[in-house]
């Protein structure tokens, strides 16, 4: 990560980041930025990720942050995680959910032919896990008054992205959980939000079929271009800090303006060229869309 100015936004705060894997992951960047903004943090992932990822390196970079093994799809794991968290650093001021997985996407099954056991697992790991984290954090009194809970989403929660498959459903559920929990958490002055991030070259993201095309399309459609994982982490610092104390139940787009665009001149020009060049249209499989 390039050396940048830090502002002490999280000085004196404690937090836990669920789901960091390696340098490319948004969770990794959020953990690193939170530490550099003054927070004491813990990091958590499943046992396999702790073995095969670079999480020990992240722990060192974050001041030897405690690493807590936790499968966020299992009640007992999550309960034990927050008990261990309190023993190691005490109750926290923020929780970051950076967890997502779809076996249907990994196996490239068409949406019309999803394996339903895998579908349920997608919803459980990628969305219901947020509900589980919040519930057990409250039961264990592991999050402080005035705290902030943040999860990562994608615009496929609201619009169809063909190859995003059942993860689109999972992100819709994730955002719904945020809205449902919002007023309940407000009783404790705790806020909860999602960041809807640009397509990002992470291990999970790049496993989506046609990801490079999604990324390129989004970059052309975004007036400011796609946001990187590091830029997402920088934005996340404001949501975890007291600067956002009255922001809750929001899905906050961090996508270079993509979500507000209808079309851009580069894309219009590209489409015009393709649809008026029969040979090119046939080569890229768009001959059925040629103008009459």
Backbone bond lengths (Angstrom), bond angles and torsions (degrees), N, CA, C in turn:
res aa  C-N    CA-C-N  psi(-1)  N-CA   C-N-CA  omega(-1)  CA-C   N-CA-C  phi
1 X - - - 1.461 - - 1.522 108.86 -
2 X 1.308 117.53 133.94 1.451 121.27 179.43 1.527 110.18 -66.36
3 X 1.330 115.65 149.93 1.453 119.94 179.44 1.528 109.58 -74.00
4 X 1.312 115.98 123.21 1.455 120.85 -179.51 1.516 109.23 -132.47
5 X 1.315 115.05 164.55 1.456 120.06 178.09 1.526 109.71 -68.43
6 X 1.319 115.96 137.30 1.456 120.88 173.74 1.524 108.10 -119.66
7 X 1.327 115.90 154.54 1.461 120.26 -165.90 1.526 114.13 -118.66
8 X 1.315 117.08 3.00 1.458 119.03 -178.74 1.514 113.25 69.24
9 X 1.331 116.66 27.38 1.468 120.74 -176.03 1.531 112.98 -61.71
10 X 1.335 116.55 -27.12 1.468 119.91 -176.46 1.530 111.58 -115.09
11 X 1.316 116.70 20.13 1.462 120.70 -179.55 1.525 110.29 -58.30
12 X 1.323 116.32 128.27 1.456 121.25 179.09 1.510 114.38 85.03
13 X 1.320 117.51 -1.16 1.469 121.23 -179.32 1.522 110.95 -99.31
14 X 1.338 114.63 160.55 1.459 122.21 176.36 1.521 108.58 -126.68
15 X 1.323 116.42 149.31 1.460 119.03 179.73 1.515 112.07 -158.34
16 X 1.318 115.58 169.44 1.460 122.18 175.57 1.517 108.82 -132.14
17 X 1.328 115.68 137.27 1.459 122.48 179.49 1.525 108.08 -115.22
18 X 1.330 115.84 119.70 1.461 121.87 178.84 1.527 110.00 -96.89
19 X 1.325 117.17 127.66 1.457 121.06 169.73 1.507 118.87 106.43
20 X 1.349 121.07 0.51 1.468 117.47 178.72 1.523 110.25 -66.82
21 X 1.332 116.47 144.22 1.468 120.58 -177.87 1.519 111.50 -125.13
22 X 1.342 115.93 -56.60 1.458 120.18 179.74 1.526 108.89 -147.57
23 X 1.331 115.85 -175.36 1.461 120.91 -173.56 1.524 113.59 -59.37
24 X 1.338 116.76 -24.71 1.464 119.75 -177.80 1.525 112.80 -79.75
25 X 1.329 117.56 -17.31 1.469 119.53 -172.30 1.526 111.48 -80.26
26 X 1.314 114.83 145.23 1.463 120.67 -179.93 1.528 110.11 -64.48
27 X 1.336 116.71 -39.01 1.459 119.98 178.32 1.517 112.10 -58.87
28 X 1.335 116.36 -39.53 1.474 121.20 177.22 1.527 110.07 -59.70
29 X 1.346 115.69 -49.06 1.459 119.93 -178.21 1.525 112.02 -64.62
30 X 1.335 116.70 -37.06 1.468 119.50 178.33 1.521 110.32 -65.36
31 X 1.329 117.35 -43.97 1.468 120.50 179.03 1.522 110.69 -60.26
32 X 1.321 116.51 -45.76 1.459 121.15 -178.33 1.534 111.40 -63.88
33 X 1.331 115.83 -44.48 1.464 119.61 179.60 1.531 111.08 -66.92
34 X 1.327 117.45 -38.74 1.463 120.07 179.68 1.521 110.23 -61.72
35 X 1.326 116.17 -42.37 1.468 120.18 177.63 1.523 110.50 -62.62
36 X 1.322 116.23 -43.51 1.467 119.81 -178.12 1.526 112.28 -71.59
37 X 1.340 116.03 -19.20 1.472 119.43 174.47 1.523 111.77 -88.37
38 X 1.332 116.82 5.78 1.458 120.28 172.32 1.506 116.49 107.52
39 X 1.346 118.42 1.12 1.458 120.45 -176.62 1.524 111.65 -83.39
40 X 1.309 114.98 150.90 1.461 122.18 166.04 1.519 106.24 -94.49
41 X 1.315 117.48 126.64 1.465 118.15 -173.23 1.519 111.90 -129.93
42 X 1.338 113.30 162.25 1.466 123.39 167.58 1.522 106.45 -122.00
43 X 1.321 116.46 154.85 1.462 120.76 178.07 1.523 108.97 -126.43
44 X 1.324 115.62 148.37 1.459 119.75 -174.81 1.518 111.26 -142.42
45 X 1.330 114.83 144.64 1.458 121.48 173.23 1.522 107.66 -161.45
46 X 1.326 116.07 177.20 1.458 120.20 177.14 1.525 109.68 -71.51
47 X 1.317 116.76 163.04 1.462 121.44 -176.01 1.527 111.96 -58.59
48 X 1.337 117.17 -41.92 1.468 120.19 -178.57 1.517 111.32 -61.94
49 X 1.328 116.96 -39.06 1.465 120.77 179.86 1.523 110.67 -67.17
50 X 1.326 116.57 -37.04 1.457 119.50 178.36 1.530 110.87 -66.14
51 X 1.344 116.07 -28.84 1.474 119.74 178.97 1.512 112.27 -80.32
52 X 1.350 116.61 -42.05 1.460 120.04 -169.91 1.531 114.12 -104.35
53 X 1.317 117.58 -12.22 1.452 119.93 176.23 1.524 110.76 -87.93
54 X 1.310 115.94 -167.70 1.473 121.19 179.04 1.523 110.93 -110.01
55 X 1.335 115.61 35.16 1.461 119.52 -169.32 1.527 112.26 -70.05
56 X 1.324 117.74 -29.83 1.466 119.36 176.10 1.523 110.33 -62.17
57 X 1.335 116.10 -38.62 1.457 120.40 177.29 1.529 110.22 -62.81
58 X 1.336 116.36 -43.13 1.463 120.04 178.62 1.521 110.49 -61.87
59 X 1.327 116.27 -41.52 1.461 120.25 178.92 1.524 111.14 -56.41
60 X 1.325 116.45 -45.35 1.465 120.93 179.52 1.525 110.77 -63.49
61 X 1.353 116.19 -43.96 1.461 120.67 -179.89 1.525 112.04 -62.74
62 X 1.328 115.62 -24.68 1.467 120.65 -178.37 1.529 111.47 -104.19
63 X 1.327 116.12 34.68 1.465 120.14 174.40 1.508 113.94 72.28
64 X 1.347 115.92 37.63 1.471 121.92 -177.01 1.527 111.26 58.57
65 X 1.325 114.15 49.65 1.466 120.38 179.24 1.521 110.79 -61.31
66 X 1.331 118.37 138.57 1.456 120.57 176.71 1.530 111.08 -59.02
67 X 1.332 116.03 138.93 1.459 121.87 175.56 1.528 107.98 -107.74
68 X 1.316 116.33 120.66 1.467 120.78 -175.74 1.531 108.97 -114.61
69 X 1.324 115.71 121.10 1.463 120.60 178.11 1.523 108.85 -74.78
70 X 1.329 116.04 126.89 1.470 119.59 -178.62 1.519 110.23 -157.87
71 X 1.313 116.82 126.11 1.466 122.56 169.35 1.524 106.10 -94.42
72 X 1.324 116.15 106.57 1.467 120.78 -172.95 1.520 113.51 -69.76
73 X 1.343 117.41 -0.87 1.462 120.40 174.61 1.530 111.81 -95.04
74 X 1.341 117.33 4.78 1.469 121.69 -178.41 1.523 110.13 -122.26
75 X 1.331 115.19 123.55 1.461 120.46 -177.05 1.523 112.28 -55.42
76 X 1.326 116.64 -47.78 1.461 120.58 -175.51 1.530 110.98 -63.03
77 X 1.339 116.09 -40.72 1.466 119.74 178.43 1.525 111.41 -60.48
78 X 1.325 115.31 -45.14 1.464 119.14 -176.94 1.530 110.64 -67.82
79 X 1.314 116.31 -41.64 1.459 120.72 177.57 1.529 110.31 -58.86
80 X 1.352 115.73 -48.61 1.465 120.12 179.60 1.521 112.27 -65.22
81 X 1.341 115.79 -33.76 1.462 120.48 179.39 1.522 111.09 -59.54
82 X 1.327 117.02 -47.23 1.460 119.64 -177.88 1.532 111.80 -72.02
83 X 1.324 116.72 -29.90 1.465 119.01 174.09 1.533 109.84 -65.17
84 X 1.359 115.70 -44.82 1.461 120.18 179.02 1.530 110.92 -66.13
85 X 1.327 116.25 -38.48 1.462 120.68 178.74 1.524 110.64 -58.44
86 X 1.333 116.60 -45.53 1.464 120.53 -178.54 1.533 111.28 -64.80
87 X 1.331 115.64 -34.97 1.466 119.49 178.37 1.528 111.16 -67.91
88 X 1.343 116.27 -36.39 1.463 120.05 -171.77 1.528 113.58 -88.31
89 X 1.340 117.64 -40.94 1.481 117.79 179.79 1.529 113.12 -133.15
90 X 1.332 117.34 -4.42 1.454 120.26 -178.75 1.526 111.87 92.31
91 X 1.317 117.14 -174.75 1.462 120.67 177.89 1.528 108.99 -69.43
92 X 1.340 115.89 154.74 1.467 119.79 -170.53 1.528 112.15 -114.39
93 X 1.322 113.65 165.92 1.466 120.97 179.50 1.525 112.14 -102.01
94 X 1.332 117.24 -14.18 1.462 119.21 176.63 1.526 111.27 -151.92
95 X 1.326 113.87 150.43 1.472 123.30 176.46 1.513 107.12 -129.28
96 X 1.327 116.15 131.17 1.470 121.35 177.55 1.519 109.32 -116.21
97 X 1.331 115.87 125.03 1.472 123.78 177.38 1.520 107.88 -102.79
98 X 1.331 115.76 107.66 1.466 121.66 178.60 1.534 107.96 -126.33
99 X 1.331 114.69 61.49 1.470 121.97 -171.17 1.521 109.38 -125.68
100 X 1.318 117.35 131.73 1.465 120.75 176.34 1.513 110.97 -165.08
101 X 1.340 116.30 143.99 1.452 120.18 -178.48 1.522 109.86 -164.87
102 X 1.333 117.30 137.45 1.461 122.06 173.30 1.521 110.17 -140.87
103 X 1.329 115.75 113.05 1.465 119.87 174.91 1.528 110.92 -68.69
104 X 1.330 116.74 -30.34 1.471 119.63 177.60 1.518 111.37 -61.34
105 X 1.341 116.08 -39.81 1.459 119.59 177.72 1.525 110.57 -70.84
106 X 1.329 116.30 -42.16 1.466 119.51 178.87 1.528 111.39 -57.54
107 X 1.333 115.54 -40.11 1.466 120.33 -178.75 1.530 111.73 -88.60
108 X 1.352 116.91 0.14 1.460 123.88 176.60 1.535 112.44 56.42
109 X 1.330 115.34 42.04 1.461 119.58 175.43 1.526 109.50 -78.58
110 X 1.347 118.29 137.06 1.467 120.18 176.28 1.531 110.39 -62.01
111 X 1.331 116.05 150.33 1.469 119.80 -179.47 1.520 111.68 -57.46
112 X 1.336 116.40 -33.84 1.464 120.70 -179.14 1.534 112.34 -71.27
113 X 1.319 117.26 -12.52 1.462 121.12 -175.22 1.529 111.49 -127.85
114 X 1.328 117.00 35.85 1.460 120.63 -178.29 1.523 111.50 -61.53
115 X 1.317 114.97 144.17 1.451 121.15 167.43 1.531 106.32 -77.98
116 X 1.326 117.33 116.31 1.466 119.79 -171.40 1.519 113.25 -69.46
117 X 1.321 117.74 -30.38 1.463 119.06 175.36 1.533 109.61 -64.28
118 X 1.329 116.35 -41.11 1.462 120.34 177.06 1.526 110.61 -68.18
119 X 1.346 115.93 -36.99 1.468 120.86 178.63 1.531 110.30 -59.26
120 X 1.327 115.84 -47.13 1.464 120.34 178.99 1.527 110.26 -62.20
121 X 1.341 116.10 -37.97 1.463 120.26 177.98 1.536 111.02 -65.03
122 X 1.341 116.02 -39.10 1.468 120.28 176.55 1.521 110.42 -58.03
123 X 1.332 116.39 -48.30 1.464 120.72 -178.99 1.529 111.08 -64.46
124 X 1.327 115.84 -39.32 1.458 120.33 -177.54 1.529 111.41 -67.53
125 X 1.343 115.84 -51.25 1.463 120.18 -176.71 1.528 111.57 -69.58
126 X 1.322 116.81 -41.65 1.466 121.12 -169.58 1.518 114.14 -89.83
127 X 1.329 118.19 -17.91 1.470 119.88 -175.68 1.526 113.00 -134.15
128 X 1.334 117.12 -56.24 1.461 119.02 -178.29 1.525 111.44 -61.09
129 X 1.323 116.59 -24.81 1.464 120.05 177.45 1.529 110.98 -59.91
130 X 1.329 117.77 -32.64 1.465 119.95 177.34 1.522 110.19 -63.66
131 X 1.335 116.27 -45.95 1.465 120.43 177.94 1.523 110.03 -58.33
132 X 1.320 115.61 -42.17 1.461 121.48 -178.74 1.544 110.71 -64.46
133 X 1.332 116.50 -43.47 1.466 119.55 179.58 1.522 111.34 -62.46
134 X 1.328 115.96 -44.92 1.467 119.61 -178.75 1.532 110.04 -64.66
135 X 1.322 116.62 -46.63 1.467 121.09 -176.52 1.520 111.84 -60.15
136 X 1.332 116.42 -46.62 1.465 118.82 -177.76 1.523 112.50 -76.52
137 X 1.310 117.61 -26.31 1.463 119.37 173.01 1.532 109.45 -63.26
138 X 1.334 116.28 -42.14 1.465 120.23 178.77 1.521 111.14 -68.28
139 X 1.325 116.92 -43.95 1.472 120.16 -178.73 1.522 111.63 -61.12
140 X 1.320 115.97 -34.84 1.461 120.53 -178.36 1.531 112.61 -93.42
141 X 1.345 116.00 5.73 1.465 121.41 -177.48 1.536 110.01 48.50
142 X 1.348 113.55 47.49 1.462 120.79 -174.46 1.516 113.27 -100.22
143 X 1.344 117.63 -1.82 1.461 120.59 175.63 1.519 109.37 -125.04
144 X 1.299 115.50 135.28 1.471 121.42 -172.78 1.526 112.75 -80.96
145 X 1.316 115.41 157.88 1.469 121.76 170.37 1.527 108.77 -53.40
146 X 1.316 116.58 139.15 1.455 121.01 179.44 1.513 114.11 78.66
147 X 1.339 116.49 12.65 1.456 120.51 -177.87 1.522 113.61 -75.62
148 X 1.337 114.93 173.23 1.466 121.70 -179.06 1.519 109.52 -131.30
149 X 1.330 116.14 132.48 1.463 122.40 176.61 1.518 107.72 -117.35
150 X 1.311 116.58 131.38 1.459 121.69 -174.98 1.518 110.44 -132.95
151 X 1.346 116.40 133.42 1.466 122.15 174.79 1.524 108.87 -125.61
152 X 1.323 116.00 158.43 1.464 121.37 -177.06 1.519 110.52 -104.69
153 X 1.332 115.85 129.91 1.459 121.62 -177.47 1.530 109.70 -124.67
154 X 1.332 114.50 -171.58 1.469 121.47 179.68 1.524 107.43 -153.17
155 X 1.319 117.14 151.85 1.461 121.92 -174.06 1.531 113.13 -62.21
156 X 1.341 117.28 -14.90 1.470 120.50 176.11 1.526 111.97 -65.43
157 X 1.335 117.11 -8.61 1.466 120.02 173.09 1.520 111.25 -67.60
158 X 1.350 116.69 -22.74 1.458 121.37 -173.50 1.521 113.36 -120.37
159 X 1.330 116.59 -19.30 1.461 120.76 180.00 1.521 108.93 -131.83
160 X 1.317 115.80 157.81 1.461 118.91 -178.07 1.516 111.93 -81.22
161 X 1.322 115.66 126.23 1.459 123.11 170.66 1.519 106.62 -124.24
162 X 1.304 115.18 106.20 1.461 124.22 -166.21 1.527 112.72 -45.33
163 X 1.325 116.82 -52.39 1.461 119.77 -172.38 1.532 113.05 -83.22
164 X 1.335 118.23 -5.32 1.459 120.85 178.73 1.520 111.84 -79.47
165 X 1.315 116.05 -14.39 1.469 124.35 166.86 1.530 112.58 48.53
166 X 1.356 116.55 -132.44 1.462 119.89 -173.92 1.527 113.42 -71.85
167 X 1.319 117.70 -10.76 1.460 118.88 175.02 1.527 111.05 -68.67
168 X 1.336 117.11 -27.94 1.459 119.93 174.29 1.519 111.00 -62.21
169 X 1.333 116.25 -41.41 1.463 120.70 176.88 1.528 110.54 -64.76
170 X 1.332 115.39 -40.50 1.466 119.40 -179.79 1.525 111.42 -63.76
171 X 1.328 117.15 -41.46 1.461 119.73 179.72 1.530 110.83 -68.11
172 X 1.335 117.95 -34.07 1.470 120.35 174.97 1.521 110.40 -61.36
173 X 1.324 115.90 -44.20 1.464 120.51 178.57 1.523 110.95 -65.16
174 X 1.315 116.58 -41.15 1.458 121.18 178.46 1.527 110.84 -56.46
175 X 1.331 117.16 -48.48 1.461 121.22 -179.15 1.525 111.45 -66.63
176 X 1.330 116.98 -33.37 1.461 120.20 177.44 1.527 111.07 -66.88
177 X 1.329 116.65 -39.24 1.467 120.48 177.16 1.520 110.58 -61.84
178 X 1.327 116.92 -39.41 1.463 121.02 177.48 1.524 110.50 -59.66
179 X 1.332 116.61 -45.83 1.471 119.68 -179.93 1.530 111.11 -65.95
180 X 1.328 116.72 -40.51 1.464 120.09 -177.63 1.529 111.92 -68.99
181 X 1.313 115.99 -35.91 1.461 119.15 -177.74 1.534 112.00 -82.13
182 X 1.332 117.10 -22.00 1.449 121.02 -173.77 1.513 115.69 -49.47
183 X 1.342 119.04 -56.98 1.470 119.78 -178.06 1.524 112.56 -66.16
184 X 1.319 116.84 -29.85 1.462 120.69 179.81 1.533 110.41 -69.97
185 X 1.327 115.47 -41.06 1.466 119.66 178.03 1.521 111.73 -71.10
186 X 1.323 116.15 -27.70 1.467 120.21 -178.77 1.530 111.54 -61.88
187 X 1.321 116.53 -24.66 1.469 119.72 176.29 1.523 110.88 -60.69
188 X 1.318 115.91 -25.20 1.465 121.81 179.40 1.538 110.83 -105.02
189 X 1.324 116.32 12.90 1.473 122.17 -176.25 1.520 111.50 57.97
190 X 1.334 116.22 29.84 1.465 121.65 177.34 1.519 107.77 -102.20
191 X 1.318 116.97 135.42 1.458 121.22 179.08 1.524 110.00 -109.48
192 X 1.334 115.25 156.43 1.461 120.82 -177.52 1.526 108.79 -143.12
193 X 1.317 116.76 131.42 1.463 122.61 -176.16 1.524 110.73 -146.16
194 X 1.338 114.63 165.78 1.459 120.70 169.58 1.522 108.98 -120.29
195 X 1.322 115.65 149.78 1.459 122.32 168.24 1.521 107.02 -106.39
196 X 1.329 116.08 123.95 1.460 121.72 175.98 1.523 107.40 -94.82
197 X 1.324 115.42 102.49 1.456 123.27 -169.61 1.530 111.78 -92.77
198 X 1.324 116.03 153.56 1.472 121.86 171.21 1.526 109.99 -57.52
199 X 1.348 118.10 160.71 1.465 118.86 167.75 1.530 108.56 -54.01
200 X 1.325 116.33 133.99 1.458 120.72 -173.49 1.523 109.67 -134.02
201 X 1.310 116.33 136.47 1.469 120.29 -178.67 1.524 110.64 -74.59
202 X 1.337 115.10 81.01 1.456 121.95 171.34 1.527 107.75 -109.56
203 X 1.342 116.35 171.86 1.475 118.90 177.51 1.523 110.58 -61.01
204 X 1.342 116.64 -41.87 1.463 120.66 179.71 1.530 110.97 -68.10
205 X 1.334 116.63 -46.33 1.459 120.58 -176.67 1.511 112.97 -64.52
206 X 1.329 116.74 -43.79 1.459 119.42 -175.75 1.523 112.90 -71.69
207 X 1.351 117.11 -8.74 1.456 120.02 176.16 1.519 113.27 -82.58
208 X 1.326 117.98 -5.96 1.467 121.76 179.30 1.524 108.65 -76.87
209 X 1.345 118.15 129.90 1.473 119.92 179.38 1.524 111.44 -56.10
210 X 1.330 116.11 132.37 1.458 120.65 179.12 1.513 114.10 73.17
211 X 1.343 116.94 19.87 1.468 119.73 -176.02 1.531 111.96 -58.08
212 X 1.346 116.72 -39.46 1.467 119.38 -178.02 1.524 110.86 -59.37
213 X 1.356 116.03 -38.37 1.471 120.06 179.02 1.525 110.23 -68.76
214 X 1.348 116.93 -42.02 1.467 120.59 177.09 1.527 110.32 -59.18
215 X 1.320 114.93 -43.41 1.461 120.18 -178.45 1.529 111.10 -64.51
216 X 1.339 115.89 -46.32 1.463 120.26 -179.63 1.511 112.52 -64.20
217 X 1.340 116.06 -42.12 1.463 120.96 178.60 1.521 110.41 -61.52
218 X 1.338 116.00 -47.68 1.455 120.47 -179.25 1.525 111.52 -61.41
219 X 1.330 116.19 -39.31 1.460 120.21 -179.37 1.527 111.21 -64.32
220 X 1.341 116.68 -38.38 1.461 120.52 177.48 1.530 112.10 -71.10
221 X 1.325 115.81 -30.33 1.465 120.80 -177.90 1.524 113.48 -82.71
222 X 1.327 116.79 -17.52 1.464 120.91 -174.65 1.526 110.49 -94.07
223 X 1.327 118.78 119.07 1.461 120.23 -179.73 1.527 113.62 -53.49
224 X 1.337 117.03 -36.45 1.457 120.85 179.41 1.520 112.63 -98.82
225 X 1.334 117.26 3.04 1.456 120.37 -177.22 1.525 111.43 80.51
226 X 1.328 116.15 168.50 1.462 120.83 179.45 1.523 111.48 -63.74
227 X 1.327 115.14 145.65 1.464 121.09 175.17 1.528 109.51 -87.28
228 X 1.325 116.31 139.87 1.458 121.16 179.53 1.529 110.37 -84.08
229 X 1.335 115.52 169.70 1.464 120.83 176.04 1.527 110.55 -61.14
230 X 1.325 116.74 -40.23 1.458 120.69 179.71 1.524 111.28 -65.31
231 X 1.335 116.78 -40.73 1.470 120.13 178.15 1.526 110.83 -66.32
232 X 1.334 116.37 -35.55 1.466 120.10 176.65 1.523 109.93 -63.31
233 X 1.330 116.18 -41.51 1.458 120.23 178.80 1.525 111.47 -62.71
234 X 1.330 116.11 -39.70 1.466 119.62 178.42 1.529 110.54 -61.99
235 X 1.332 116.18 -43.15 1.466 119.86 177.78 1.528 110.82 -64.45
236 X 1.345 115.43 -39.65 1.461 119.92 -178.85 1.524 111.84 -59.67
237 X 1.333 117.20 -30.62 1.467 119.50 -179.72 1.527 111.78 -59.24
238 X 1.333 116.44 -36.62 1.471 119.04 179.33 1.528 110.69 -68.84
239 X 1.339 116.68 -32.97 1.473 120.33 -179.02 1.526 110.84 -75.70
240 X 1.322 117.00 -29.28 1.470 120.36 178.81 1.526 111.55 -83.99
241 X 1.315 117.06 -19.29 1.461 120.72 -176.58 1.523 111.37 -87.21
242 X 1.334 115.55 172.65 1.469 121.05 178.56 1.524 112.72 -70.13
243 X 1.316 117.96 -9.13 1.469 120.63 178.27 1.526 111.78 -64.30
244 X 1.348 116.75 -19.54 1.474 119.94 -178.48 1.528 111.46 -113.32
245 X 1.324 117.45 31.99 1.468 121.02 -171.55 1.525 113.49 -62.04
246 X 1.323 118.68 -18.88 1.466 120.42 179.60 1.538 111.90 -112.55
247 X 1.312 117.15 18.27 1.464 121.55 177.60 1.522 108.59 -104.69
248 X 1.323 117.00 116.27 1.461 119.71 178.05 1.512 111.14 -150.52
249 X 1.336 116.17 156.96 1.467 124.25 177.97 1.527 112.41 64.01
250 X 1.325 117.06 23.16 1.458 120.84 -176.27 1.531 111.37 -104.11
251 X 1.325 114.53 146.82 1.465 121.48 167.74 1.525 105.73 -103.79
252 X 1.321 116.47 105.74 1.461 122.28 -169.08 1.524 110.09 -99.11
253 X 1.329 116.05 111.58 1.462 120.18 -177.18 1.521 111.03 -73.86
254 X 1.326 114.63 127.21 1.466 121.35 175.82 1.524 105.98 -128.12
255 X 1.335 114.71 79.55 1.468 119.33 -166.37 1.518 113.73 -144.78
256 X 1.321 116.98 23.22 1.461 119.95 178.36 1.513 114.57 67.23
257 X 1.341 116.95 16.02 1.461 121.10 -179.73 1.517 114.29 94.97
258 X 1.326 116.90 -0.31 1.469 121.66 -176.87 1.531 112.56 -51.92
259 X 1.330 116.61 -45.64 1.467 121.27 -172.57 1.520 113.48 -65.39
260 X 1.335 117.94 -15.44 1.465 120.81 -179.40 1.526 113.30 -104.73
261 X 1.315 116.68 0.05 1.459 120.60 -175.50 1.532 112.09 -92.19
262 X 1.350 115.29 145.55 1.457 120.61 170.46 1.514 109.92 -94.06
263 X 1.324 116.72 -51.67 1.460 122.65 177.47 1.516 107.91 -158.65
264 X 1.324 115.84 159.37 1.459 120.83 176.54 1.526 108.96 -120.05
265 X 1.304 116.37 157.52 1.460 121.35 -179.80 1.537 112.21 -56.56
266 X 1.349 119.54 -45.49 1.466 118.32 178.55 1.527 113.38 -57.04
267 X 1.330 117.14 -41.34 1.461 119.43 -179.08 1.517 111.47 -71.21
268 X 1.316 117.00 -38.92 1.464 120.04 177.82 1.525 109.81 -60.94
269 X 1.336 116.05 -43.45 1.464 119.75 179.26 1.529 111.53 -64.22
270 X 1.331 116.11 -42.58 1.466 119.92 179.34 1.522 110.76 -62.10
271 X 1.333 116.43 -47.04 1.465 120.62 -179.47 1.527 110.63 -62.15
272 X 1.317 116.50 -40.84 1.464 120.30 -179.96 1.527 110.45 -63.01
273 X 1.334 116.57 -43.00 1.457 120.24 179.93 1.522 111.25 -62.82
274 X 1.339 116.08 -46.41 1.471 120.33 -177.53 1.520 111.30 -64.69
275 X 1.318 115.89 -45.62 1.464 119.69 -174.29 1.531 112.47 -76.80
276 X 1.314 117.63 -4.98 1.457 120.20 174.92 1.530 112.14 -116.15
277 X 1.309 115.77 15.44 1.463 121.98 177.50 1.522 106.63 -130.06
278 X 1.334 116.31 97.69 1.454 121.34 -173.37 1.520 112.25 -57.36
279 X 1.334 116.59 -44.19 1.462 120.29 -178.34 1.526 111.39 -63.36
280 X 1.341 115.77 -43.67 1.459 120.00 178.93 1.525 111.01 -66.03
281 X 1.323 116.86 -41.76 1.467 120.98 179.35 1.521 111.25 -60.68
282 X 1.331 116.69 -41.17 1.464 120.26 178.17 1.527 110.74 -65.78
283 X 1.327 116.18 -38.86 1.462 120.43 -176.76 1.526 111.71 -65.07
284 X 1.323 117.23 -35.28 1.468 119.81 -179.07 1.527 112.53 -99.83
285 X 1.324 116.63 8.60 1.461 120.49 175.21 1.503 115.80 77.76
286 X 1.331 116.58 27.48 1.466 119.82 -179.75 1.530 112.58 -113.36
287 X 1.326 116.30 15.91 1.461 118.59 -177.02 1.524 112.67 -62.63
288 X 1.329 117.54 -27.06 1.475 120.15 177.99 1.522 112.24 -68.52
289 X 1.322 116.54 -15.78 1.466 121.14 -175.92 1.543 112.14 -103.21
290 X 1.329 116.13 7.23 1.451 119.44 -179.98 1.526 110.86 -60.46
291 X 1.326 119.57 139.11 1.482 120.77 179.55 1.526 109.65 -64.08
292 X 1.328 115.71 146.81 1.462 120.80 -179.28 1.532 109.97 -73.29
